[in-house]
Amino acid sequence: MRVKDTLNIGKTKFPMRGRLPETEAQREKLWEDNKVYEQRQKLNQGKPTFILHDGPPYANGNIHIGHAMNKISKDFIVRYKSMAGFRAPYVPGWDTHGLPIEHQLTKMGYDRKKMSTTEFRDLCRKFALEQVDKQRTDFKRLGVSGEWDNPYLTLAKEFEAQQIKVFGAFAKKGLLYQAKKPVYWSWSSESALAEAEVEYHDVVAKTAYFCEQVIDGKGRLDNDTYLVGWTTTPWTIPASEAVAVNPKIIYAVVKPANDDRKFVIADELVAKCAEKFGWDEYEVVDRLSGQDMDRMTSKHPYNDKEMLVVNGDHVTLEAGTGLVHTAPGYGDDDYQVGKKYGLPIFAPMNDQGVLTAENGPEFDGVFYQDADDISLDLLKKHHALLKQEPLEHSYPFDWRTKKPIVFRATDQWFVSIDKMRDEILNAVDEVKYYPGWGKVRLHNMLKDRGDWVISRQRVWGVPLPIFYAEDGTPIMTEETINHVSDLFREYGSNVWFERDAKDLLPEGFTSEHSPHGQFKKETDIMDVWFDSGSSHQGVLAERDYLTYPCDMYLEGSDQYRGWFNSSLICSVVLSGHAPYKSIVSQGFTLDKDGKKMSKSIGNVIDPNKVVKQMGAEIIRLWVMSADTSADVRVSMDTFKQISDAYRKLRNTFRFLLANMADFDANDDTVSYEKLESVDQYMVVKLNRFLKEMRDLFDEYDFMTAYKKLINFVNNDLSAFYMNVAKDILYVEAKDSHARRSMQTVFYDILVTMVKLLTPILPHTTEEVWEYMDEPEQFVQLTEIPEPRTYANEEELLNKWDDFMEIRSHVLKALEEARDAKLIGKSLEAQADLYLTDSQKTLLDSMNADAGLLFGVSALHVHDADQAPADAEKFNDNVAVKVSVAAGETCQRCRMVKEDVGEDAVYPMLCARCAKLVRENFPETVATGLEK
């Protein structure tokens, strides 16, 4: 028999390399074939419910790494709750209506204007469902568990029917109105946009300082006086109806030395403007307030119309002249002041951003951006341009087409936010936010939100269920709304475009506004934010196994102005409360340089590529490690670093499995009271770790949990417990108390960690589970254990913490001895330890082999005052001297001992090992051992 045959070297078939790209997909099929998700739901029947409502990603294109972070984060929470005492079904969803799908069909060569609306909508539906299938495959491959065969889709009949009823709640409360007022208008999409569909980029504008001659100065200003206006959009000057001044600002009448005209400018801005205009010498001849100027009139700089001077609090001294050219059809402030003064709401532009003849013959058929130069030339021609200069400023863009947009007055349907604002803001206070600043963010978004434009001039969406009587009166009664909802539930929203208005109304419907029984129907569709904002009804209220309000919405921080926002408004209008009890918001994924990911830049990370190269578990572990509450930088190097951490976890599982190969939990378990002291210490540490992890999971703080996990594995297990365990597990007799005590704790650690990490790394933990002799087929069908406490744990921890401090000193001294080439491995060392009386008492009370725990072959303890000068000294009066251990290396335990060969039968073994071999392998007494 060879020496190694007398050792209990752990063995396991659990592979060191995971081959994740291959094995994960096989495992996912196994889960699907065995309906593991459905089994988990059945197990959780009757438990308290936790519902995370999925924010629907848009059904267009492949998923990106931000999608992966989002869905995996949700999966962490749902899996954890499902294994921690909750019924937590997860219904994934998709946003399937909207302009991007229309754009994709246009790119594919379809012209919606050359086919019927229903034909085009059918193509949109087909495209959306294809995208859903593609994304569903990608999400499932990330290990995300849920009702993938029964997701929610905003194009589903039952969803559309519920959405119509939500619309009806707005109508019933009188919150809907139609108006011609400026909205975000995307000429590239030919539709109005909501605030959440707008992003901002810096642009360089052609600003103009120009003047308008006073016609009626109310006895304060004469006709050789000119009002100096300022604009960043010269193309809007043809639509100007007024000049706005602030009633509280003082204005100066300035007479330049080199000009016969006088000019009105805000008094505080005179010096700044004079420098811009080249007025080296000038005189202020009069001053008056904006209030004094109210309802004066002036002449348009190049069109034949009279302008009104109006008072507006929106006018400031931050830029320009303190006088603002006012076109009520092209701006919200302009519109509001125009409405107050009864000005025309004039926006002479078509849907494609092309100006019409109403601007003047020079502008007819000109794209608005090209009209800036025409307007500037006309100002020069009429001697009205005082200064033109570029200005870089932030400007709104269509978030889909990435083209600039305009503010343009069009006939639209709006939701009046003001009428419900207090109720909506009160609902914000009912919600818990992760991170906490989310409450302020959402509150401010709603506090300052304008009325919601909900109409869209497109075809792929849910139609506005509005009829018009013969006299133009809109009809949206409870009766008509419910009837349309029922039609949509039976036929889907295509029925709106397939039937005439009379066939969409309830049978026998009449209205005093249509004496001849003639009706028309609205052709606009709803804003897609109304679609997703109604999902709490289309999904949570629609499915009887879900709850409304739900427990959580989790999405990117941009959704404070998007889905969080629209959902809250819709829910408060319908039910008077928020649709969610908590919000978790996340940042965006950025490249390694902190830049936004973009296909055009080439810095996008495809999750499928990472999965094929490294496995989904690497992405999942990265998500756990990331501070998702803020923007997250990520690169392929990030995943390589995470792979190292994953390998450490995998090897830890492998070591634990290998050293429990001969352990039967039913027969070999040692009770806590009978565990060795070091093993009791580890059990307490394990349960403290478990409690901390569960508390962090409960707070959705997975990043801190990741740090705790890595620290526990690296420091408590690898650097300490598993390291000192080798001597006991390998060397001691197979059935010895010390070995079974340690294996008991190994088993406890393995079961706890496998269950605890299943929400994070389900592919890996299920693989480990296959090598464990447990009753459940899948670890996903078990419960995460509750932390245990022990009567003596505080005393035990305090004692071991003190011991571990002494141990850290010994390890430091050993490291320095290695650096000095005095020793190689620590087992070549002898440690002389110099301690105070209390420290010696501590060591004596540990009921453990201190030398083994320090990792040295020989340990000698002395009084602290005997420490030689060359000993390493520490602040707590501990001193350590490391030297080369005397003796020979035992070929079995690898320790250096002076008693090697004392037993003549075993000349290669120390006395301890010789005794163990003699007792457990008696046949070797006659045959001896081979090296």
Buried (B, 14 or more C-beta within 10 A) or exposed (E): EEBEEBBBEBEBEBEEEBEBBEBBBEBBEEBBEEEBBEBBBEBBEEBEBBBBBBBBBBBBBEBBBBBBBBBBBBBBBBBBBBBBBBBBBBBBBBBBBBBBBBBBBEEEEBEBEEEEBBEBBEBBBEBBBEBBEBBBEBBBBBBBBBBBEEBBBBBBBBBBBBBBBBBBBBBBEEBBEBBBBBBBBBBBBBBBBBBBBBEEEEBEBBBBBBBBBBEBBBEBBEEEBBBBBBBBBBBBBBBBBBBBBBBEBBBBBBBBEEBEEBBBBBBEBBEBBBEBBEBEEBEEEBEBBBEBBBEBBBBBBBBEEEBBBBBBEBBEBEBBBBBBBBBBBBBBBBBBBBEEBEBEBBBBBEBEBBBBEEBBEBBEEBEBBEBBBBBBBBBBEBEBBBBBEEEEEEBBBBBBBEEBBBBBBBEBBBBBBEEBBEEBBEBBEEBBBBBEEBBEBBBEBBEEBEBBBBBBBBBBBBBBBBBBBBEEEBBBBEEBBBBBBBBBBEBBBBBBBBBEBBEBBBEEBEBEBBEEEEBBBBBBBBBBBBBBBBBBBBBBBBBEEBBBBBBBBBBBBBBBBBBBBBBBBBBBBBBEBBBBBBBBBBBBBBBEEEEEBEEEEEBBBBBBEBBEBBBBBBBBBBBBBBBBBEBBBBBEEBBEEBBEBBEBBBBBBBBBBBBBBBBEBEEBBBEBEEBBBBBBBBBBBBBBBBBBBBBBBEEBBBBBBBBBBBEBBBEBBBEBBBEBBBBBBBBBBEEBEBBBBBBBBBBBBBBBBBBBBBBBBBBBBBBBBEBBEBEEBBBBBBEBBEBBEBEEBEEBBEBBEBBBBBBEBBBBBBEEBBEEEBBEEBBBBBBBBBBBEEBBEBBEEBEBBBBBBBBBBBBEBBEBEEBEEEBBBBEEBBBBBBBBBEBBBBBBBBBBBBBBBEBEBBBBBBBBBBBBBBEBBEEBEEEEBEE
